Amino acid sequence: MSQVLLSGFADEISPDLEEQLDTLATEGIKHIEFRGVWNKGVMTLTDNELDKVKAALDKRGFKISSIGSPIGKVPIDADFEEHLVSFRRAIAIAKKLGAPYIRLFSFYLPKDQNPLQYRDEVMRRMKGLVDAAAGSGLILLHENEADIYGMPSDRCLDILQTVNSPTLRAAFDFANFVHAGEYPNDKAFARLRPYIEYIHVKDMLMAEQRVVPAGEGDGQVKEILKELLGSGWTGFLSLEPHLAHAGQFRGFSGPENFRRAAQALKKILNELGVSYA
């Protein structure tokens, strides 16, 4: 079994940066998927605030695994040129913080309409984001998310195959597939396996549509990790517990629930004989 790196959405712990770092340190986690701090989203932070974040992380030996951006979490008919300006800011933030990845989405679609009628525009925009990232050295991570084009696994695969770029890869989220009505190990994992670059660790009970710690829901977390890690895959497992609140743009867990989520994941990894750092 290969070694993996643990990360997490630290803003689920607390708005306070030091409390975030303290909690991560107690669990031996040295990476952060950076979505926000001080009750501000990452995209709204000033350069001065980003410098303060970087200094605090450097001082304590933390690194950023990915920018948890909201790019692509806008309606498909929103002004794309305006959104590209935001995306270029996300690129600048990633470079400033030394992040190798930017998490993004594939646009909200109008409800009660056939998603396929928006396919061409989704692909145009996703290719536009990839083109905008050219030369940056960054990899874009498409997350399967509720109500976007790439919510179900077949449309995630459609995006990745159509864009067909090493710059666009998959952030595989167990719970979000459950939310979409899929047991991830039935089709989603097999479909997306060649594209999986990064894992978001949260689990969900299908019947209740309630988020739970890894291994306690219908996300088939252990089975998928056993198969993936047993094949030699290495990368980040990023905790996104959503154990206290799950919102459109961020979730919250609190320190105790975040630790509970971390320990549930480590229990699975220990049972699989996987080393982690």
C-alpha positions in Angstrom: 0.0 0.0 0.0 1.2 3.5 -0.8 1.5 6.5 1.5 -1.1 9.2 1.3 -1.1 12.8 2.5 -3.9 14.1 4.8 -5.4 17.5 4.3 -8.6 19.2 5.2 -10.9 22.2 4.9 -9.7 23.9 8.0 -12.4 26.5 7.9 -14.7 23.7 9.0 -12.9 23.8 12.4 -13.1 27.5 13.2 -12.9 30.9 11.5 -9.7 31.5 13.6 -6.5 30.5 11.8 -4.6 29.6 15.0 -7.5 27.3 16.2 -7.5 25.7 12.8 -3.8 25.0 12.9 -4.0 23.8 16.5 -6.7 21.3 15.7 -4.9 20.0 12.6 -1.7 19.6 14.6 -3.4 17.5 17.2 -4.4 15.1 14.4 -0.9 15.2 12.7 -2.3 16.9 9.6 0.1 19.3 8.0 -1.8 20.3 4.9 -4.8 22.6 4.3 -7.4 22.8 1.5 -7.7 26.5 1.8 -11.3 27.8 1.4 -11.4 30.7 3.9 -10.4 32.2 7.2 -11.6 34.9 9.6 -15.2 34.5 8.2 -14.0 35.4 4.7 -13.9 33.3 1.6 -10.5 32.7 0.0 -11.4 34.8 -3.0 -12.2 37.9 -0.9 -8.9 37.9 1.0 -6.5 40.8 0.3 -2.9 40.3 -0.6 -2.0 41.5 2.8 -4.3 39.0 4.5 -2.9 36.2 2.3 0.6 37.2 3.3 -0.4 36.8 7.0 -1.8 33.4 6.3 1.3 32.3 4.5 3.5 33.6 7.3 1.5 31.7 9.9 1.6 28.5 7.9 5.3 28.7 7.3 6.0 29.4 10.9 4.3 26.2 12.0 5.2 24.0 9.0 1.9 23.8 7.2 1.4 23.7 3.5 -1.6 24.3 1.2 -2.8 21.2 -0.7 -5.3 23.1 -2.8 -7.3 26.3 -3.1 -10.9 25.4 -2.3 -12.2 28.0 -4.7 -15.9 28.6 -5.7 -15.0 28.9 -9.3 -17.7 27.4 -11.5 -20.3 27.6 -8.7 -22.3 30.2 -10.7 -25.2 29.8 -13.1 -24.3 28.6 -16.6 -25.7 31.9 -18.0 -23.6 34.1 -15.8 -21.1 36.4 -17.5 -18.1 34.1 -18.3 -15.6 36.9 -19.0 -16.3 38.3 -15.5 -15.9 34.9 -14.0 -12.5 34.5 -15.8 -11.4 37.6 -13.9 -12.2 35.8 -10.6 -10.5 32.7 -11.9 -7.3 34.6 -12.6 -7.4 35.8 -9.1 -7.7 32.2 -7.9 -4.6 31.4 -9.9 -2.7 34.3 -8.3 -3.8 33.2 -4.9 -2.6 29.6 -5.5 0.8 30.8 -6.7 1.1 33.1 -3.7 0.3 30.3 -1.2 2.3 27.6 -3.1 -0.8 25.5 -3.8 -0.5 22.9 -6.6 -4.2 22.6 -7.2 -7.4 24.7 -7.5 -10.7 23.1 -6.8 -13.6 24.2 -9.1 -17.0 23.2 -10.4 -19.0 22.9 -13.7 -21.7 25.5 -13.3 -25.2 25.5 -12.0 -28.0 24.5 -14.4 -31.6 25.8 -14.5 -33.8 23.4 -12.5 -36.4 21.3 -14.3 -34.6 21.5 -17.7 -32.6 18.9 -19.6 -28.9 19.3 -18.5 -27.7 18.1 -21.9 -29.1 21.2 -23.6 -26.3 23.1 -21.7 -23.6 20.6 -22.4 -21.8 22.6 -25.2 -21.7 25.8 -23.1 -20.4 23.8 -20.1 -17.6 22.4 -22.2 -16.8 25.8 -23.7 -16.4 27.3 -20.2 -14.4 24.4 -18.8 -12.0 24.5 -21.7 -11.8 28.3 -21.2 -10.7 27.7 -17.6 -8.1 25.2 -18.7 -6.8 27.6 -21.3 -6.6 30.4 -18.7 -4.5 28.2 -16.5 -2.1 27.4 -19.3 1.5 28.0 -18.2 0.7 28.3 -14.5 1.8 24.8 -13.6 -1.4 24.4 -11.7 -3.8 21.4 -11.9 -7.6 22.1 -11.8 -9.7 19.7 -9.8 -13.3 19.2 -10.9 -15.5 18.3 -7.9 -18.7 16.4 -8.4 -21.2 18.7 -6.6 -25.0 19.0 -6.2 -26.9 20.8 -9.0 -24.0 21.4 -11.3 -23.5 19.8 -14.7 -20.9 17.4 -13.3 -23.1 16.1 -10.4 -23.5 12.5 -11.7 -20.5 10.4 -12.6 -21.5 10.0 -16.3 -21.4 13.8 -16.8 -18.2 14.1 -14.7 -16.6 11.6 -17.2 -18.1 13.6 -20.1 -16.3 16.7 -18.9 -13.0 15.0 -18.4 -13.0 13.2 -21.7 -14.2 16.2 -23.7 -11.8 18.7 -22.2 -9.1 16.0 -22.5 -6.3 17.9 -20.7 -3.8 16.9 -18.1 -4.6 20.3 -16.5 -8.1 19.1 -15.6 -8.5 16.2 -13.2 -11.1 14.8 -10.8 -11.6 15.5 -7.1 -13.6 12.5 -6.1 -16.2 13.1 -3.4 -17.9 10.1 -2.0 -20.8 11.8 -0.2 -21.6 14.0 -3.2 -22.2 11.0 -5.4 -24.4 9.5 -2.7 -26.3 12.8 -2.6 -26.7 12.4 -6.4 -28.3 8.9 -5.8 -25.2 6.9 -6.7 -23.4 4.3 -4.7 -19.8 5.4 -5.7 -18.3 1.9 -6.1 -21.1 0.8 -8.4 -20.1 3.0 -11.4 -18.6 6.3 -10.4 -15.2 5.0 -9.2 -14.7 2.7 -12.2 -15.7 5.5 -14.6 -13.5 8.2 -13.1 -10.6 6.1 -11.8 -8.1 7.1 -14.6 -8.8 10.8 -13.8 -8.8 10.8 -10.0 -6.1 13.1 -8.7 -7.5 14.1 -5.3 -10.0 12.7 -2.8 -12.6 14.6 -0.7 -13.4 12.6 2.4 -16.9 12.8 3.6 -19.5 10.1 3.7 -23.3 10.1 3.6 -26.3 7.9 4.4 -28.4 7.5 1.2 -31.8 7.2 2.8 -31.4 10.1 5.3 -29.2 12.3 3.0 -27.1 13.0 6.2 -23.4 13.5 6.2 -21.5 11.1 8.6 -17.8 10.3 9.3 -15.9 8.2 6.7 -17.0 4.6 6.8 -20.3 5.2 8.5 -22.4 5.9 5.4 -23.1 4.6 1.9 -20.1 6.2 0.3 -18.2 2.8 0.2 -15.1 4.7 1.4 -13.1 1.8 2.6 -13.8 -0.4 -0.4 -12.8 2.3 -2.8 -9.7 3.4 -0.9 -8.6 -0.3 -0.6 -8.8 -0.6 -4.4 -7.3 2.7 -5.2 -4.5 2.8 -2.7 -3.7 -0.9 -3.3 -3.0 0.0 -7.0 -0.2 2.4 -5.9 -2.2 5.7 -6.1 -0.7 8.5 -4.1 -2.2 11.8 -3.4 -4.2 13.9 -1.0 -7.1 12.7 1.1 -8.8 15.9 2.1 -11.3 16.0 5.0 -14.5 17.9 4.3 -16.6 16.6 7.1 -19.8 18.9 7.0 -20.8 17.3 10.3 -22.5 20.3 11.9 -23.7 22.2 8.8 -23.6 21.8 5.0 -24.1 25.0 3.1 -23.9 25.9 -0.6 -20.5 27.5 -0.4 -19.0 26.0 2.8 -19.7 23.5 5.6 -18.9 23.6 9.3 -18.0 20.9 11.8 -16.2 22.5 14.8 -13.0 21.2 16.4 -14.5 18.1 18.0 -16.4 16.9 15.0 -13.4 17.6 12.7 -11.2 15.4 15.0 -13.9 12.7 14.9 -13.8 12.8 11.1 -10.0 12.7 11.0 -10.0 9.7 13.4 -12.6 7.9 11.3 -10.4 8.3 8.2 -7.3 7.2 10.0 -9.1 4.1 11.4 -9.8 3.1 7.8 -6.3 3.7 6.7 -4.9 1.8 9.6 -7.1 -1.2 8.9 -5.9 -1.1 5.3 -2.3 -0.9 6.3 -1.8 2.5 4.6 0.7 4.9 5.9 -0.1 8.6 6.0 1.4 11.9 6.8 
